[in-house]
Amino acid sequence: IRDKDMSGGYENCKTAFTDLSGAESALTDAFRHYAYYFPGKAIPKLFAMMSGFNYAIANADSHFAIGLEMYIGPKNKYYDMLHFPVYKQQVMRKEFIPVDLVRAWMMREYPNTDKTGTLLGEMIYQGKLLYLSDALMPETNDTLKIGFSKKQLDWCVEHEKDMWGHFIQNKFLYSNEKDIIAKFTGEGPFTTGFVKESPARTGVWIGWNIVRSYMEENPGIKLEELMKDNNAQVLLSKSKYKP
């Protein structure tokens, strides 16, 4: 409590977050959609906190806590002191609170049950989480949901066919090598092997598109069914995904 830097971070929180009405409004809307798609399921209780730069979102039982100091905004002196990379700081802004909370919540509700350990399995799982964001936060821009800039998202749209061809040609989809999976689904300034204009997590974006295509091709599938189906190969086949 008496530590100078912790006190300074807390003061930054109080300055940056004079109120939380924006996040509250967005999350209330997400909870309303959740109650519609998943009737009878419990809504978590939320708290705001200052965690000492340890947690953006923390979870215990039916409670979630938001570490406000992780959303002050880029170019904060404490972020530089803690050596947070620039690409990470770009998403440490208050507008990312609702999407980060929904993602953490859905990961708790629907953990990854894929047993294959392949890149495709991880892509589909991450794509499902983003599709849940589509359902629960329909008014939220895709850039916020996935944490891309508009320029990065436009790059993905322009090069979708090339990226998919790269996965197919190099037989990456069914690889269970951790380095390959991290290369296309992990955080970073860009995707290694692609140009620096690309975002990281391009495989996640492709997985999102596969799931979107699957749900369009199979309109009778409910969200609960989607999240409990862990057969990534069947989902890909039924998606008829062809960029």
N, C-alpha and C positions, 0 to 999 in steps of 0.2 A: 504493500500500500504506500509505503514511503519512498519507494524507488523513483528517482527523478524521471527516468525514461517512461516508466509505466504511468506515472502521474501525467507526464506530458502527452502520452498517447490517449489517456482518458480525457484530457482537456480537448484534444483534437476531436474526439468522438462527440463531445458535447457541443462543439462549434459546428461540426459537419452535420449533426443530426439534431437540429432543434425540435424536430418532430419526425415521426415515422409514418405519417398519413399516406404517403405514396406507396410504400411497401405494404402497409396494412390494407389499402384498397385493392392492390393487385392480388394479394394473398387471399383476401376475402372472396374475390371473384374466382380464384383457383379452387378454393374450398367448395364454393357453390357448384362448380362444374364437377368436382369430385363426387359430391353427394348425388348428383344426377347420374353419373356413370357407374358409381359403386354404392348403391343405396344400402344403408345400414352399417356401413363401415365408419369407424371412428375418425374424427378429425383431431389432429395433434394440437397440443397447447404450445404456444410460442412465447419466447422470452428474448429480450435483447440483453447483451452483456458486453463486458470488456474482458477478453480472455488472456490478455498479456501477449497478443500476437501469436497465439497457439492454434485457434480454431476459427474458421469461417462459419461453419455450421457444426454444432455438436448435438448429439442425440442421446437420450436416456429414456427408456420405456416409451411413454406416449408424449414426451416433451422434446421440443427442439429449441436450441438457443442459437442466436445469431451473434457472432463476434463482430460488433460494429467497427472495431479498429481495422478489420480486414477489408473494409469498404469505404475508406475515407477518400480515395481517389489517387490517381498516379502522381508521381513527383512529390510524394510525402517524404519528409526527411527520415522518418523511422523505417520506411520501406527500403530506402537506400542503405541505412545503417545495418539492416538485417539482410541485405544483399538479395532482395527479391528482384528477379530479372525483369527487364522492361516489358517483355511480352506478358508476364504474369501481372504486372501492375496495371496493364490496360484493362483488365477485367475486375480489378479491385475497386469498383465504383458502386455507388448505392443502387443504381438501376439493375444490378445483377443479383441483388438480394433475393427477390422473388423466384427467379429461375434457379438459383443455387439451392434455395430451400426446397423447392418442388423436386428437384433432381435428387437431393439427399433423402427426402421423404420417400420417393418412389423406389429408390435403391433399397431402402429398408423394407418396404412393402413387397418388393419383387426382386430379391437377390438373383444374381446370375446362376442359373442351374444348368448351364451348358456343360456337358461332360467332355466334349471333344478337345477343348483347349486350343481351337484353331483361330486364325485371324477372322474367318467368316463368322464364327460363333460370337466373337467379341464385337465385331461390326454390327451384327444383328441385335445383340443385346443393347448396345449403346444406342442403336437406331430406335429400338423400342422405347427406351427412356425418353428420347427426344420426341417420339410420336405421342407419348403421354403428355409432354409439354404442349404439343399442338392441341390436344384435347382439353387440357385444363387451363391453358392460357392462350386462347385463340387470337386475342388481340395483340399479343406480344410479337415483336419482330423476330424473324429467324436469326438475325445477327446476335441478338441477346440470348436466344435459346442455346446457341452453340458457341457463342463467344468469338465470333469472327467479325472483322470489320466488313463494311459493305464491299470494299475493294477485294478483300479475300474471298467473300462469298461469290462475287461476280467472277473471280478467277476460277472458282470451283465449277460454276455453271458452264463457263466457256470450255473448260478442259475435262468435263465429266467423262466423255467418251474415251479420251486419252488415258485418264487414270484407270478406268475400268479395264481397258486393254492392257495396261501395265500389270495389273493384278493377274489377269488371265494368262498373259504371255509368260510371266515369270512363275506361274503356279503358286502364288502367294496365298490364295484364299484358304487352302487346306493345310497351310504350314502351321505347326504348333511351336515354332521357334520363338522364344520370348523377345528376341531382338527384332524380329520381323513384326510381331504384334505391336510392340512398343513404337516402332518406327511409324506406323500408320494410325495408331490410336492414342499415343501418349502426347503429353504437352510439350511445347517447344516453340521456338520462333517461327519455324516452317517445317515442312515435311522433308526429311533428309532424302536426297535423291531427286527431288523436284526442285524447281527454281525457287529462289528466295521470296518471290511474290506469293507463293503458295502458303496457306496456313498449315499449322500442325493439325493432326487429327483428321486428315482428309478421308481416311478409312471410315471414321465415324460418320462423316457427312454422307458418304456413299451408302453406309448401312441405313441411315435415316431415309434416304431416297428409296432403298429397297423395301423398307417397311411401309412407307407411304404407298408405293406401287402395289404391294401385297394387299393393303387394306382397300385400295381402290378396286382391285380385281376381285376381291372377296368381301363385298359389302355386308354380308351376313355375320361376319366375325365380330364378336364383341371385344372390348378392351381387355376384359378379364381373361378371355380365351387367348388372345394374342400374347399376353404377358406370361401365361402358364405353358405355352407351347415352346419347348426348347429345341425343336428340330430345325436348326438354321437352314439345312440343305433343302428340306421340303418347303420352307417358307420362301427361300430364294426361287425355287422352281415355280411355285404358285404365284409369285409376284410378277412373273413375265417381264422382269426388269431388263430393258435393253436401251441403254443411253445412246 
